[in-house]
């Protein structure tokens, strides 16, 4: 039987200064309060990074194997 993985230690936060449109900041703060702002930015950056990594993987795959054929796309869509 495997043992459960230990809980990861929370990573220490860093600070960056960013410029954002004031209207965007106000809308986020209305929904989260000022204390939730960093969490929203962190979540958005995590999602952006995941998409960027996925794009890089697809581009590398296409570079090695070429683009996905129309037929393969149709088969994948029909199985989905």
C-alpha positions as CSV (number, residue, x, y, z in Angstrom):
1,X,0.0,0.0,0.0
2,X,1.4,3.4,-0.9
3,X,1.7,6.2,1.6
4,X,-0.1,9.5,0.9
5,X,2.1,12.3,-0.4
6,X,3.1,14.9,2.1
7,X,1.4,18.2,1.8
8,X,3.7,20.6,-0.1
9,X,5.0,23.5,2.0
10,X,3.4,26.7,0.7
11,X,5.8,28.6,-1.5
12,X,7.0,31.9,-0.2
13,X,5.3,34.8,-1.9
14,X,7.3,37.4,-3.9
15,X,6.4,40.9,-4.9
16,X,6.2,42.5,-8.3
17,X,5.0,45.9,-9.3
18,X,2.6,45.7,-12.2
19,X,0.5,48.3,-14.0
20,X,-3.1,47.4,-14.6
21,X,-6.1,49.4,-15.9
22,X,-7.8,51.0,-12.8
23,X,-11.2,49.8,-14.1
24,X,-10.0,46.2,-14.1
25,X,-8.6,46.5,-10.5
26,X,-11.8,48.1,-9.3
27,X,-13.9,45.3,-10.8
28,X,-11.7,42.6,-9.2
29,X,-11.7,44.3,-5.8
30,X,-15.5,44.7,-5.9
31,X,-15.8,40.9,-6.2
32,X,-12.9,39.9,-3.9
33,X,-12.0,42.8,-1.6
34,X,-8.5,44.1,-1.5
35,X,-7.3,41.0,0.3
36,X,-8.3,38.7,-2.5
37,X,-6.7,40.6,-5.3
38,X,-3.4,38.7,-5.2
39,X,-5.1,35.3,-5.2
40,X,-7.0,36.3,-8.4
41,X,-3.8,37.5,-10.1
42,X,-2.0,34.3,-9.0
43,X,-4.8,32.1,-10.3
44,X,-4.9,34.0,-13.6
45,X,-1.1,33.7,-14.1
46,X,-1.2,29.9,-13.3
47,X,-3.9,29.4,-15.9
48,X,-2.0,31.5,-18.5
49,X,1.2,29.6,-17.8
50,X,-0.6,26.2,-18.2
51,X,-2.0,27.4,-21.6
52,X,1.4,28.6,-22.7
53,X,3.1,25.3,-21.7
54,X,0.3,23.4,-23.6
55,X,0.9,25.6,-26.7
56,X,4.7,24.9,-26.5
57,X,4.0,21.1,-26.3
58,X,1.7,21.3,-29.3
59,X,4.2,23.3,-31.3
60,X,7.0,20.9,-30.5
61,X,4.9,18.0,-31.5
62,X,3.9,19.6,-34.7
63,X,7.5,20.5,-35.4
64,X,8.5,16.8,-34.9
65,X,5.5,15.1,-36.5
66,X,3.8,17.8,-38.6
67,X,0.3,19.1,-38.2
68,X,-2.7,16.9,-37.3
69,X,-4.4,15.7,-40.4
70,X,-8.0,16.6,-41.1
71,X,-8.9,12.9,-41.0
72,X,-7.3,12.5,-37.5
73,X,-9.1,15.6,-36.3
74,X,-12.5,14.2,-37.6
75,X,-11.8,10.8,-35.8
76,X,-10.9,12.5,-32.6
77,X,-13.9,14.8,-32.7
78,X,-16.3,11.8,-33.4
79,X,-14.8,9.8,-30.5
80,X,-15.2,12.8,-28.2
